C-alpha cells in the first residue's frame, strides 16, 4: 500500500470521529484556535482547513451555540455545545462505545482467545 493510499484510508477513518471529538471538546467554551490546541493536546491533529468548516457546519445545524466576545484585544467567536448537540453527543458516544466493544475482539484476537479460555476454566 502506498503512502497516499494509507493517508486516504486514515482520513476516512478519522472523518466521523472528528465530529465526536469536537462535540466532546466543546462541552467547554472555546474559540477556534483554543479548540484546535485542545484537540492537538489530546493527540487529535486537525488542520484549520478541516476544523473551521466543521465547526461552522455544526453551528449551522444547531449543534453548537456561538457568540462574539472581546478577548485579548480582539473579537473572537466562542463556541459551546448546544442542548441539541449534547443530545447528539450522548447518542454518538453510545454508538462509539458499541463499535469500540465490537472491534476490540476483532483487532486483538489473541487477547480475546485468552479471555475466553480463562472464562472456560472458571
Secondary structure as GFF3:
##gff-version 3
##sequence-region A 1 122
A	DSSP	alpha_helix	3	25	.	.	.	ID=ss1
A	DSSP	beta_strand	30	31	.	.	.	ID=ss2
A	DSSP	alpha_helix	32	41	.	.	.	ID=ss3
A	DSSP	alpha_helix	48	60	.	.	.	ID=ss4
A	DSSP	beta_strand	64	71	.	.	.	ID=ss5
A	DSSP	beta_strand	74	81	.	.	.	ID=ss6
A	DSSP	alpha_helix	83	107	.	.	.	ID=ss7
A	DSSP	alpha_helix	109	121	.	.	.	ID=ss8
###
